[in-house]
Amino acid sequence: MARRINQVTPGGFDPNRNPAITDTAMRRYLWHHYVHVIRLGERYLQQPSRGTAQQTLWNQLVRHVDRNYTIPTGAITTHLDSWSRSRVLHVIALIGYDADLVNAIYPVVMHSVRYTEPADTMAGYTGGKFKIWLRGDQMWQAISENNTQCLLRSDL
């Protein structure tokens, strides 16, 4: 994936930089993948969303997951599971949720969020799991300090 990201956005992935993948490079990679690889047309917005409020992010998570899409998002490793290094700017993908819902649409309480962990031990991740459940309040803490997401277009 790093090689593909650098083809689409030269310098978009640099393991010596923090974060290694920029949000713009991730968005361009997703756009390129949907347009040219699986040919489903542009699905994600052309620019990442910055500074999303917690309730807005939870509503977006429900919308994305219920349509079988992820939310690539910025995070800080201090609040993520099994990291030996804290305060690393990082990109993860939100892939699931457990929540109390109103009208089966808007979450009242996000009990836990499932995410994918793409990092390895060289980056400081020691858990060995790819899919991880994290309490909703911990996930918000991880996201709120590096708050940028690649989101689907609103008409999908």
DSSP file (Angstrom, degrees, kcal/mol; ACC not computed):
  #  RESIDUE AA STRUCTURE BP1 BP2  ACC     N-H-->O    O-->H-N    N-H-->O    O-->H-N    TCO  KAPPA ALPHA  PHI   PSI    X-CA   Y-CA   Z-CA
    1    1 A M     >        0   0    0      0, 0.0     4,-2.9     0, 0.0     5,-0.2   0.000 360.0 360.0 360.0 -38.0    0.0    0.0    0.0
    2    2 A A  H  >  +     0   0    0      1,-0.2     4,-2.1     2,-0.2    11,-0.2   0.912 360.0  49.0 -59.8 -42.3    2.9    2.4    0.8
    3    3 A R  H  > S+     0   0    0      1,-0.2     4,-1.2     2,-0.2    -1,-0.2   0.912 112.5  47.9 -63.0 -42.4    4.2    1.9   -2.8
    4    4 A R  H  > S+     0   0    0      1,-0.2     4,-1.9     2,-0.2     3,-0.2   0.899 109.0  53.3 -66.9 -41.2    0.8    2.5   -4.3
    5    5 A I  H  X S+     0   0    0     -4,-2.9     4,-3.1     1,-0.2     7,-0.2   0.913 108.8  49.8 -59.7 -42.4    0.3    5.7   -2.2
    6    6 A N  H  < S+     0   0    0     -4,-2.1    -1,-0.2     1,-0.2    -2,-0.2   0.753 107.0  55.3 -70.9 -23.5    3.6    7.1   -3.4
    7    7 A Q  H  < S+     0   0    0     -4,-1.2    -1,-0.2    -3,-0.2    -2,-0.2   0.903 116.3  36.9 -70.0 -41.2    2.6    6.3   -7.0
    8    8 A V  H  < S+     0   0    0     -4,-1.9    -2,-0.2     1,-0.3    -3,-0.2   0.884 136.8  19.1 -78.2 -40.5   -0.6    8.4   -6.6
    9    9 A T  S >< S-     0   0    0     -4,-3.1     3,-3.0    -5,-0.2     4,-0.3  -0.828  86.4-135.6-132.2  92.3    0.9   11.1   -4.3
   10   10 A P  T 3  S+     0   0    0      0, 0.0    -3,-0.1     0, 0.0    -4,-0.1  -0.236  93.2  10.2 -52.5 127.4    4.8   11.2   -4.6
   11   11 A G  T 3  S+     0   0    0      2,-0.2    -5,-0.1    -5,-0.1    14,-0.1   0.479  90.5 124.4  81.1   3.0    6.1   11.5   -1.0
   12   12 A G  S <  S+     0   0    0     -3,-3.0    10,-1.7    -7,-0.2     2,-0.5   0.776  73.1  45.4 -67.7 -26.5    2.7   10.8    0.5
   13   13 A F  B     +A   21   0A   0     -4,-0.3     8,-0.2     8,-0.2    -2,-0.2  -0.978  64.7 159.0-118.9 122.0    4.1    7.9    2.5
   14   14 A D    >   -     0   0    0      6,-2.7     3,-2.4    -2,-0.5   -12,-0.0  -0.873  26.7-159.4-141.6 104.9    7.4    8.4    4.3
   15   15 A P  T 3  S+     0   0    0      0, 0.0     5,-0.1     0, 0.0     6,-0.1   0.663  93.6  58.3 -62.3 -14.6    8.2    6.1    7.2
   16   16 A N  T 3  S+     0   0    0      4,-0.1     2,-0.3     3,-0.1     4,-0.1   0.487  96.3  76.7 -90.8  -3.6   10.6    8.6    8.6
   17   17 A R  S <  S-     0   0    0     -3,-2.4    -3,-0.1     3,-0.1     4,-0.0  -0.739  89.2-103.9-105.8 155.5    8.0   11.3    8.9
   18   18 A N  S    S+     0   0    0     -2,-0.3     2,-0.1     1,-0.2    72,-0.1  -0.959 113.2  27.1-122.2 112.2    5.3   11.6   11.6
   19   19 A P  S    S-     0   0    0      0, 0.0    -1,-0.2     0, 0.0    71,-0.1   0.555  85.2-153.8 -78.2 158.6    2.7   10.7   10.5
   20   20 A A  S    S+     0   0    0     69,-0.4    -6,-2.7     1,-0.2     2,-0.5   0.832  83.4  42.2 -69.3 -33.0    4.0    8.4    7.8
   21   21 A I  B    S-A   13   0A   0     -8,-0.2    -8,-0.2    -6,-0.1    -1,-0.2  -0.969  83.5-138.5-117.0 124.6    0.9    8.8    5.6
   22   22 A T     >  -     0   0    0    -10,-1.7     4,-2.2    -2,-0.5     5,-0.2  -0.462  19.8-121.3 -76.8 154.4   -0.6   12.2    5.1
   23   23 A D  H  > S+     0   0    0      1,-0.2     4,-2.4     2,-0.2     5,-0.2   0.874 114.5  53.0 -63.1 -36.4   -4.4   12.5    5.2
   24   24 A T  H  > S+     0   0    0      2,-0.2     4,-2.5     1,-0.2    -1,-0.2   0.910 108.5  49.4 -65.6 -41.3   -4.3   14.0    1.7
   25   25 A A  H  > S+     0   0    0      2,-0.2     4,-2.4     1,-0.2    -2,-0.2   0.900 110.9  50.4 -63.8 -40.0   -2.3   11.1    0.4
   26   26 A M  H  X S+     0   0    0     -4,-2.2     4,-2.4     2,-0.2    -2,-0.2   0.922 111.2  48.4 -63.5 -43.8   -4.7    8.7    2.0
   27   27 A R  H  X S+     0   0    0     -4,-2.4     4,-2.7     2,-0.2    -2,-0.2   0.921 112.4  48.1 -62.6 -44.2   -7.7   10.4    0.4
   28   28 A R  H  X S+     0   0    0     -4,-2.5     4,-2.9     1,-0.2     5,-0.2   0.892 110.4  52.5 -64.0 -38.7   -6.0   10.5   -3.0
   29   29 A Y  H  X S+     0   0    0     -4,-2.4     4,-2.6     2,-0.2    -2,-0.2   0.940 111.6  45.7 -61.4 -46.9   -5.2    6.8   -2.7
   30   30 A L  H  X S+     0   0    0     -4,-2.4     4,-2.5     2,-0.2     5,-0.2   0.930 114.2  48.4 -62.4 -45.5   -8.8    5.9   -1.9
   31   31 A W  H  X S+     0   0    0     -4,-2.7     4,-2.3     1,-0.2     5,-0.2   0.942 113.4  46.9 -59.9 -47.9  -10.1    8.1   -4.7
   32   32 A H  H  X>S+     0   0    0     -4,-2.9     4,-3.0     1,-0.2     5,-0.7   0.903 111.6  51.8 -61.1 -42.2   -7.6    6.6   -7.2
   33   33 A H  I  X>S+     0   0    0     -4,-2.6     5,-2.4    -5,-0.2     4,-1.3   0.926 113.0  43.9 -61.6 -46.2   -8.5    3.0   -6.0
   34   34 A Y  I  <5S+     0   0    0     -4,-2.5     6,-2.6     3,-0.2     7,-1.0   0.851 121.4  39.1 -70.1 -33.8  -12.3    3.5   -6.5
   35   35 A V  I  <5S+     0   0    0     -4,-2.3     6,-0.2    -5,-0.2    -2,-0.2   0.932 131.4  19.3 -80.8 -47.1  -11.9    5.3   -9.8
   36   36 A H  I  <5S+     0   0    0     -4,-3.0    -3,-0.2    -5,-0.2    -2,-0.2   0.718 127.3  37.8-103.6 -23.5   -9.2    3.3  -11.5
   37   37 A V  I  <<S+     0   0    0     -4,-1.3    -3,-0.2    -5,-0.7    -4,-0.1   0.919 132.5  15.5 -96.7 -58.8   -8.8   -0.1   -9.8
   38   38 A I  S   <S-     0   0    0     -5,-2.4    -4,-0.2     3,-0.1    -3,-0.1   0.488  92.8-138.5 -97.4  -1.8  -12.3   -1.3   -8.8
   39   39 A R        +     0   0    0     -6,-0.5    -4,-0.2     1,-0.1    -5,-0.1   0.844  58.7 132.7  52.5  47.0  -14.0    1.2  -11.2
   40   40 A L        -     0   0    0     -6,-2.6    -5,-0.2     1,-0.3    -1,-0.1   0.251  67.0-115.6-104.4   9.8  -16.8    2.2   -8.8
   41   41 A G        -     0   0    0     -7,-1.0     2,-0.4    -6,-0.2    -1,-0.3  -0.087  57.0 -33.2  79.1 174.1  -16.4    5.9   -9.4
   42   42 A E        +     0   0    0      1,-0.2   -11,-0.1    -7,-0.1     4,-0.1  -0.536  62.5 161.7 -70.8 124.0  -15.3    8.5   -6.9
   43   43 A R        +     0   0    0     -2,-0.4   110,-2.8   -13,-0.1     2,-0.2   0.763  53.7  61.3-110.5 -44.0  -16.7    7.6   -3.5
   44   44 A Y  B    S-B  152   0B   0    108,-0.3   108,-0.3   -17,-0.1    -1,-0.0  -0.551  94.1 -94.9 -88.4 153.0  -14.7    9.5   -0.9
   45   45 A L        -     0   0    0    106,-3.4   -14,-0.1    -2,-0.2    -1,-0.1  -0.247  30.4-122.0 -60.9 152.6  -14.6   13.3   -0.8
   46   46 A Q  S    S+     0   0    0      1,-0.1    -1,-0.1    -3,-0.1   -15,-0.1   0.737  97.0  41.6 -73.6 -21.8  -11.7   14.9   -2.7
   47   47 A Q  S    S-     0   0    0    104,-0.1   104,-0.3   -20,-0.1    -2,-0.1  -0.978  91.6-111.6-124.8 140.6  -10.4   16.7    0.5
   48   48 A P        -     0   0    0      0, 0.0     2,-0.4     0, 0.0   102,-0.2  -0.326  31.7-116.7 -65.7 151.4  -10.2   15.2    4.0
   49   49 A S  E     -C  149   0C   0    100,-3.0   100,-2.6    -4,-0.1     2,-0.4  -0.739  31.7-157.4 -88.9 135.0  -12.5   16.6    6.6
   50   50 A R  E     +C  148   0C   0     -2,-0.4    98,-0.2    98,-0.2    97,-0.0  -0.907  60.3   8.8-118.6 143.0  -10.8   18.3    9.6
   51   51 A G  S    S-     0   0    0     96,-2.7    -1,-0.2    -2,-0.4    97,-0.1   0.824  72.9-176.2  69.5  35.3  -11.9   19.0   13.1
   52   52 A T        -     0   0    0     -3,-0.2    -1,-0.2    95,-0.2     2,-0.1  -0.394  27.0-116.4 -66.1 138.5  -15.1   17.0   13.1
   53   53 A A     >  -     0   0    0      1,-0.1     4,-2.6    -2,-0.1     5,-0.2  -0.384  27.0-111.2 -70.3 155.4  -17.2   17.2   16.3
   54   54 A Q  H  > S+     0   0    0      1,-0.2     4,-2.5     2,-0.2     5,-0.2   0.917 116.4  46.3 -57.4 -49.5  -17.6   14.0   18.3
   55   55 A Q  H  > S+     0   0    0      1,-0.2     4,-2.4     2,-0.2    -1,-0.2   0.896 112.6  51.4 -63.3 -39.0  -21.4   13.5   17.6
   56   56 A T  H  > S+     0   0    0      2,-0.2     4,-2.5     1,-0.2    -1,-0.2   0.915 109.9  49.5 -62.7 -42.6  -20.8   14.3   13.9
   57   57 A L  H  X S+     0   0    0     -4,-2.6     4,-2.7     2,-0.2    -2,-0.2   0.920 110.3  49.7 -63.5 -43.2  -18.1   11.7   13.7
   58   58 A W  H  X S+     0   0    0     -4,-2.5     4,-2.2     2,-0.2    -1,-0.2   0.915 111.2  49.7 -62.7 -40.8  -20.2    9.0   15.4
   59   59 A N  H  X S+     0   0    0     -4,-2.4     4,-2.2     1,-0.2    -1,-0.2   0.911 111.6  49.0 -62.7 -41.1  -23.1    9.8   13.0
   60   60 A Q  H  X S+     0   0    0     -4,-2.5     4,-2.9     2,-0.2     5,-0.2   0.901 108.1  54.7 -63.0 -40.6  -20.6    9.5   10.1
   61   61 A L  H  X S+     0   0    0     -4,-2.7     4,-2.8     2,-0.2     5,-0.3   0.928 108.7  47.4 -59.9 -45.6  -19.3    6.2   11.5
   62   62 A V  H  X S+     0   0    0     -4,-2.2     4,-2.4     1,-0.2    -1,-0.2   0.938 113.5  48.6 -59.8 -46.9  -22.8    4.7   11.5
   63   63 A R  H  X S+     0   0    0     -4,-2.2     4,-0.6     2,-0.2    -2,-0.2   0.914 116.0  42.8 -60.7 -44.6  -23.5    6.0    7.9
   64   64 A H  H ><>S+     0   0    0     -4,-2.9     5,-2.6     2,-0.2     3,-1.1   0.960 116.4  44.6 -68.3 -52.4  -20.2    4.5    6.6
   65   65 A V  H ><5S+     0   0    0     -4,-2.8     3,-1.9     1,-0.3    -2,-0.2   0.895 109.5  55.8 -63.1 -40.6  -20.3    1.2    8.4
   66   66 A D  H 3<5S+     0   0    0     -4,-2.4    -1,-0.3    -5,-0.3    -2,-0.2   0.694 110.9  46.1 -66.5 -16.2  -23.9    0.6    7.6
   67   67 A R  T <<5S-     0   0    0     -3,-1.1    -1,-0.3    -4,-0.6    -2,-0.2   0.244 122.7-107.3-104.5   9.9  -23.0    1.1    3.9
   68   68 A N  T < 5S+     0   0    0     -3,-1.9     2,-0.3     1,-0.3    -3,-0.2   0.847  79.3 123.5  66.5  38.0  -19.9   -1.2    4.2
   69   69 A Y      < -     0   0    0     -5,-2.6    -1,-0.3    -8,-0.1     2,-0.2  -0.859  51.8-133.4-121.1 160.9  -17.3    1.6    4.1
   70   70 A T        -     0   0    0     -2,-0.3    25,-0.2    -3,-0.1    82,-0.1  -0.613   9.5-132.5-103.3 167.7  -14.5    2.5    6.5
   71   71 A I  E     -D   94   0C   0     23,-1.7    23,-2.5    -2,-0.2     2,-0.3  -0.900  16.9-153.5-118.3  99.8  -13.5    5.9    7.8
   72   72 A P  E     +D   93   0C   0      0, 0.0    78,-2.5     0, 0.0     2,-0.3  -0.592  30.8 173.4 -65.5 131.0   -9.7    6.4    7.5
   73   73 A T  E     -DE  92 149C   0     19,-3.1    19,-2.4    -2,-0.3    76,-0.2  -0.973  35.6-109.5-143.6 153.4   -8.9    8.8   10.3
   74   74 A G  E     +D   91   0C   0     74,-2.4     2,-0.3    -2,-0.3    72,-0.2  -0.531  42.4 170.5 -76.2 150.5   -6.0   10.4   12.1
   75   75 A A  E     -D   90   0C   0     15,-2.4    15,-2.6    -2,-0.2     2,-0.4  -0.956  34.2-121.3-152.2 167.3   -5.3    9.3   15.7
   76   76 A I  E >   -D   89   0C   0     66,-1.5     3,-1.3    -2,-0.3     4,-0.3  -0.976  21.3-139.0-114.1 130.2   -2.8    9.7   18.5
   77   77 A T  G >  S+     0   0    0     11,-1.9     3,-1.1    -2,-0.4     6,-0.2   0.649  88.2  85.4 -68.3 -14.9   -1.3    6.4   19.7
   78   78 A T  G 3  S+     0   0    0      1,-0.3    -1,-0.3    10,-0.1     5,-0.1   0.859 100.2  35.0 -52.5 -37.6   -1.4    7.4   23.3
   79   79 A H  G <  S+     0   0    0     -3,-1.3    -1,-0.3    59,-0.1    63,-0.2   0.428 100.6  97.2-101.0  -1.0   -5.0    6.2   23.6
   80   80 A L  S X  S-     0   0    0     -3,-1.1     3,-0.6    -4,-0.3     2,-0.2  -0.441  83.0 -88.5 -88.1 164.8   -4.9    3.2   21.2
   81   81 A D  T 3  S-     0   0    0      1,-0.2    46,-0.3    -2,-0.1    -1,-0.1  -0.515  95.8  -2.6 -76.5 133.4   -4.4   -0.4   22.2
   82   82 A S  T 3  S+     0   0    0     -2,-0.2    44,-3.4     1,-0.2    45,-0.7   0.840  80.0 150.0  63.4  45.1   -0.9   -1.9   22.6
   83   83 A W  B <   -H  125   0D   0     -3,-0.6    42,-0.2    42,-0.2    -1,-0.2  -0.930  32.2-168.0-108.9 130.9    1.4    0.9   21.6
   84   84 A S  S    S+     0   0    0     40,-3.3     2,-0.5    -2,-0.5    41,-0.1   0.682  79.4  59.6 -85.8 -19.7    4.9    1.2   23.2
   85   85 A R  S    S-     0   0    0     39,-0.5     3,-0.4    38,-0.1     2,-0.2  -0.932  76.7-153.3-110.5 130.1    5.3    4.7   21.8
   86   86 A S        +     0   0    0     -2,-0.5     3,-0.1     1,-0.2    -2,-0.0  -0.603  68.1  26.9 -99.9 164.2    2.9    7.4   22.8
   87   87 A R  S    S+     0   0    0      1,-0.2     2,-0.6    -2,-0.2    -1,-0.2   0.767  75.3 150.7  59.9  31.2    1.9   10.6   21.0
   88   88 A V        -     0   0    0     -3,-0.4   -11,-1.9   -69,-0.0     2,-0.3  -0.830  48.9-126.5 -90.6 125.8    2.6    9.2   17.6
   89   89 A L  E     +D   76   0C   0     -2,-0.6   -69,-0.4   -13,-0.2     2,-0.3  -0.571  45.0 172.7 -68.4 133.7    0.4   10.8   14.9
   90   90 A H  E     -D   75   0C   0    -15,-2.6   -15,-2.4    -2,-0.3     2,-0.5  -0.947  34.5-131.7-147.3 156.4   -1.1    7.8   13.1
   91   91 A V  E     +D   74   0C   0     -2,-0.3     2,-0.3   -17,-0.2   -17,-0.2  -0.976  32.3 163.8-115.5 126.4   -3.8    6.8   10.5
   92   92 A I  E     -D   73   0C   0    -19,-2.4   -19,-3.1    -2,-0.5     2,-0.5  -0.803  32.5-122.0-127.8 171.8   -6.3    4.0   11.3
   93   93 A A  E     -DF  72 116C   0     23,-1.0    23,-2.2   -21,-0.3     2,-0.5  -0.983  14.9-140.4-121.0 125.1   -9.6    2.9    9.7
   94   94 A L  E     +DF  71 115C   0    -23,-2.5   -23,-1.7    -2,-0.5    21,-0.3  -0.712  31.2 163.8 -80.0 126.9  -12.8    2.9   11.7
   95   95 A I  E     +     0   0C   0     19,-3.0     2,-0.3    -2,-0.5    20,-0.2   0.481  52.0  12.9-127.7  -6.2  -14.7   -0.3   10.7
   96   96 A G  E     - F   0 114C   0     18,-1.5    18,-2.0     2,-0.0     2,-0.3  -0.986  52.7-159.1-163.8 169.4  -17.4   -1.0   13.3
   97   97 A Y  E     - F   0 113C   0     -2,-0.3     2,-0.4    16,-0.3    16,-0.2  -0.991  14.6-154.3-154.2 157.2  -19.4    0.3   16.2
   98   98 A D  E     + F   0 112C   0     14,-2.3    14,-1.7    -2,-0.3    13,-1.2  -0.964  42.4 148.6-131.2 115.0  -21.5   -0.8   19.2
   99   99 A A  E     - F   0 110C   0     -2,-0.4     2,-0.6    11,-0.2    11,-0.2  -0.964  53.8-112.4-147.6 157.0  -23.9    2.0   20.2
  100  100 A D  E     - F   0 109C   0      9,-1.9     8,-3.3    -2,-0.3     9,-1.0  -0.857  47.4-157.7 -85.9 126.7  -27.3    2.9   21.6
  101  101 A L  E     - F   0 107C   0     -2,-0.6     2,-0.5     6,-0.3     3,-0.1  -0.822  18.7-143.1-114.1 148.9  -29.1    4.4   18.7
  102  102 A V  E >> S- F   0 106C   0      4,-2.4     3,-2.0    -2,-0.3     4,-1.5  -0.942  94.0  -9.6-103.2 126.5  -32.1    6.8   18.4
  103  103 A N  T 34 S-     0   0    0     -2,-0.5    -1,-0.2     1,-0.3     0, 0.0   0.759 117.5 -79.3  55.9  25.6  -34.4    5.8   15.5
  104  104 A A  T 34 S+     0   0    0      2,-0.2    -1,-0.3     1,-0.1    -3,-0.0   0.719 126.1  72.5  57.1  23.3  -31.6    3.4   14.4
  105  105 A I  T <4 S+     0   0    0     -3,-2.0    -2,-0.2     1,-0.3    -1,-0.1   0.633  82.3  50.9-127.1 -59.0  -29.7    6.2   12.9
  106  106 A Y  E  < S-F  102   0C   0     -4,-1.5    -4,-2.4   -44,-0.1    -1,-0.3  -0.761  76.3-129.4 -97.4 124.1  -28.0    8.6   15.4
  107  107 A P  E     -F  101   0C   0      0, 0.0    -6,-0.3     0, 0.0     3,-0.2  -0.498  19.1-174.4 -72.2 133.1  -25.9    7.2   18.2
  108  108 A V  E    S+     0   0C   0     -8,-3.3     2,-0.4     1,-0.4    -7,-0.2   0.863  81.9  12.2 -86.1 -46.8  -26.7    8.4   21.7
  109  109 A V  E     -F  100   0C   0     -9,-1.0    -9,-1.9   -51,-0.0     2,-1.1  -0.995  67.1-148.8-133.4 126.2  -23.7    6.6   23.2
  110  110 A M  E     -F   99   0C   0     -2,-0.4    26,-0.4   -11,-0.2   -11,-0.2  -0.798  19.4-179.2 -94.2  96.4  -20.8    5.1   21.3
  111  111 A H  E     -     0   0C   0    -13,-1.2    25,-2.2    -2,-1.1     2,-0.3   0.936  63.9  -8.4 -64.3 -48.8  -19.9    2.2   23.6
  112  112 A S  E     -FG  98 135C   0    -14,-1.7   -14,-2.3    23,-0.3     2,-0.4  -0.994  58.2-150.5-151.1 155.6  -17.1    0.8   21.5
  113  113 A V  E     -FG  97 134C   0     21,-3.1    21,-2.3    -2,-0.3     2,-0.4  -0.978  13.2-141.8-127.5 136.9  -15.6    1.3   18.1
  114  114 A R  E     +FG  96 133C   0    -18,-2.0   -19,-3.0    -2,-0.4   -18,-1.5  -0.839  27.6 171.9 -99.8 137.6  -13.7   -1.3   16.0
  115  115 A Y  E     -FG  94 132C   0     17,-2.6    17,-2.8    -2,-0.4     2,-0.4  -0.934  31.1-117.5-139.6 162.6  -10.7   -0.2   14.0
  116  116 A T  E     -FG  93 131C   0    -23,-2.2   -23,-1.0    -2,-0.3    15,-0.2  -0.850  18.7-149.1-102.3 140.7   -7.9   -1.7   12.0
  117  117 A E        +     0   0    0     13,-2.6   -25,-0.1    -2,-0.4    11,-0.0  -0.911  17.3 176.4-110.4 104.5   -4.3   -1.3   13.1
  118  118 A P        +     0   0    0      0, 0.0    -1,-0.1     0, 0.0   -26,-0.1   0.565  48.3 100.5 -85.4  -7.9   -2.0   -1.2   10.1
  119  119 A A        -     0   0    0     11,-0.1     2,-0.2     1,-0.1    -2,-0.1  -0.293  55.9-151.7 -79.9 162.2    1.3   -0.6   12.0
  120  120 A D    >>> -     0   0    0      7,-0.0     5,-1.8     6,-0.0     3,-0.9  -0.583  39.3 -83.1-119.7-174.1    3.9   -3.1   13.0
  121  121 A T  G >45S+     0   0    0      1,-0.3     3,-0.5     3,-0.2   -37,-0.1   0.802 122.3  64.1 -64.5 -29.9    6.4   -3.5   15.8
  122  122 A M  G 345S+     0   0    0      1,-0.2    -1,-0.3     2,-0.1     4,-0.1   0.838 103.9  48.2 -62.9 -31.1    8.9   -1.2   14.1
  123  123 A A  G <45S-     0   0    0     -3,-0.9    -1,-0.2     2,-0.1    -2,-0.2   0.683 130.1 -95.6 -81.1 -18.4    6.5    1.6   14.4
  124  124 A G  T <<5S+     0   0    0     -4,-0.8   -40,-3.3    -3,-0.5   -39,-0.5   0.399  80.4 134.2 118.4  -0.4    5.8    0.8   18.1
  125  125 A Y  B   < +H   83   0D   0     -5,-1.8    -1,-0.3   -42,-0.2   -42,-0.2  -0.720  21.4 171.0 -84.3 126.6    2.7   -1.3   17.9
  126  126 A T        +     0   0    0    -44,-3.4   -43,-0.2    -2,-0.5    -1,-0.1   0.362  51.5  89.3-115.8   3.2    3.1   -4.4   20.1
  127  127 A G        -     0   0    0    -45,-0.7     3,-0.1   -46,-0.3   -45,-0.1   0.819  69.5-149.2 -78.8 -33.1   -0.4   -6.0   20.0
  128  128 A G        +     0   0    0      1,-0.3     2,-0.3   -46,-0.2    -1,-0.1   0.493  57.7 117.2  76.8   1.9   -0.3   -8.2   17.0
  129  129 A K        -     0   0    0      1,-0.1    -1,-0.3   -13,-0.0    -2,-0.1  -0.785  47.6-165.3-103.0 148.9   -4.0   -7.8   16.2
  130  130 A F  S    S+     0   0    0     -2,-0.3   -13,-2.6     1,-0.2     2,-0.5   0.809  80.7  45.4 -97.2 -39.8   -5.4   -6.2   13.0
  131  131 A K  E    S+G  116   0C   0    -15,-0.2     2,-0.4   -17,-0.0    -1,-0.2  -0.934  74.6 179.0-109.9 126.0   -9.0   -5.6   14.1
  132  132 A I  E     -G  115   0C   0    -17,-2.8   -17,-2.6    -2,-0.5     2,-0.4  -0.974  24.1-142.6-133.4 137.5   -9.4   -4.1   17.6
  133  133 A W  E     +G  114   0C   0     -2,-0.4     2,-0.3   -19,-0.2   -19,-0.2  -0.839  25.2 179.1 -93.7 136.4  -12.4   -2.9   19.7
  134  134 A L  E     -G  113   0C   0    -21,-2.3   -21,-3.1    -2,-0.4     5,-0.1  -0.994  36.3 -97.4-137.0 142.0  -11.8    0.2   21.8
  135  135 A R  E  >  -G  112   0C   0     -2,-0.3     4,-2.4   -23,-0.2   -23,-0.3  -0.261  35.9-119.8 -55.9 145.4  -14.2    2.0   24.2
  136  136 A G  H  > S+     0   0    0    -25,-2.2     4,-2.3   -26,-0.4     5,-0.2   0.862 112.2  51.4 -57.7 -40.4  -15.9    5.0   22.5
  137  137 A D  H  > S+     0   0    0    -26,-0.3     4,-1.9     2,-0.2    -1,-0.2   0.878 110.8  48.7 -68.1 -35.7  -14.5    7.6   24.9
  138  138 A Q  H  > S+     0   0    0      2,-0.2     4,-2.3    -3,-0.2    -2,-0.2   0.902 110.4  51.4 -67.5 -40.5  -10.9    6.2   24.3
  139  139 A M  H  X S+     0   0    0     -4,-2.4     4,-2.3     1,-0.2     5,-0.2   0.920 108.7  50.8 -63.0 -42.2  -11.4    6.3   20.6
  140  140 A W  H  X S+     0   0    0     -4,-2.3     4,-3.3     1,-0.2    -1,-0.2   0.911 109.2  51.2 -62.3 -40.5  -12.6    9.9   20.7
  141  141 A Q  H  X S+     0   0    0     -4,-1.9     4,-0.7     1,-0.2    -1,-0.2   0.910 111.0  48.9 -60.8 -41.6   -9.5   10.8   22.8
  142  142 A A  H  < S+     0   0    0     -4,-2.3   -66,-1.5   -63,-0.2     4,-0.2   0.874 119.9  37.2 -64.8 -37.5   -7.3    9.2   20.2
  143  143 A I  H >< S+     0   0    0     -4,-2.3     3,-1.7   -68,-0.2    -2,-0.2   0.858 101.4  70.9 -84.3 -37.0   -9.0   11.0   17.3
  144  144 A S  H 3< S+     0   0    0     -4,-3.3     3,-0.5     1,-0.3    -1,-0.2   0.739  99.6  47.9 -60.8 -25.4   -9.6   14.4   18.9
  145  145 A E  T 3< S+     0   0    0     -4,-0.7    -1,-0.3     1,-0.2    -2,-0.1   0.621 124.9  29.7 -89.5 -13.1   -6.0   15.5   18.9
  146  146 A N  S <  S+     0   0    0     -3,-1.7     2,-1.3   -72,-0.2   -72,-0.2  -0.423  86.0 174.2-137.6  57.3   -5.3   14.4   15.2
  147  147 A N        +     0   0    0     -3,-0.5   -96,-2.7   -74,-0.1     2,-0.3  -0.553  23.4 119.0 -87.0  88.5   -8.8   15.0   13.9
  148  148 A T  E     -C   50   0C   0     -2,-1.3   -74,-2.4   -98,-0.2     2,-0.3  -0.965  34.4-174.1-148.5 133.2   -9.0   14.5   10.2
  149  149 A Q  E     -CE  49  73C   0   -100,-2.6  -100,-3.0    -2,-0.3     2,-0.7  -0.932  27.9-133.7-130.2 149.7  -11.1   11.9    8.3
  150  150 A C        -     0   0    0    -78,-2.5     2,-0.3    -2,-0.3  -104,-0.0  -0.923  42.2-172.3 -95.8 114.5  -11.5   10.7    4.7
  151  151 A L        -     0   0    0     -2,-0.7  -106,-3.4  -104,-0.3  -104,-0.1  -0.767  24.4-107.2-115.5 153.9  -15.3   10.6    4.3
  152  152 A L  B     -B   44   0B   0     -2,-0.3  -108,-0.3  -108,-0.3    -1,-0.1  -0.355  48.1 -92.0 -67.7 153.4  -17.8    9.4    1.7
  153  153 A R    >   -     0   0    0   -110,-2.8     3,-1.4     1,-0.1    -1,-0.1  -0.390  36.7-119.8 -60.3 148.7  -19.6   11.9   -0.4
  154  154 A S  T 3  S+     0   0    0      1,-0.3    -1,-0.1     2,-0.1    -2,-0.1   0.703 108.2  64.1 -69.2 -19.7  -22.9   12.8    1.2
  155  155 A D  T 3         0   0    0      1,-0.2    -1,-0.3     0, 0.0    -2,-0.1   0.421 360.0 360.0 -87.1   4.1  -25.0   11.5   -1.8
  156  156 A L    <         0   0    0     -3,-1.4    -1,-0.2  -113,-0.1    -2,-0.1   0.432 360.0 360.0 -97.2 360.0  -23.8    7.9   -1.3
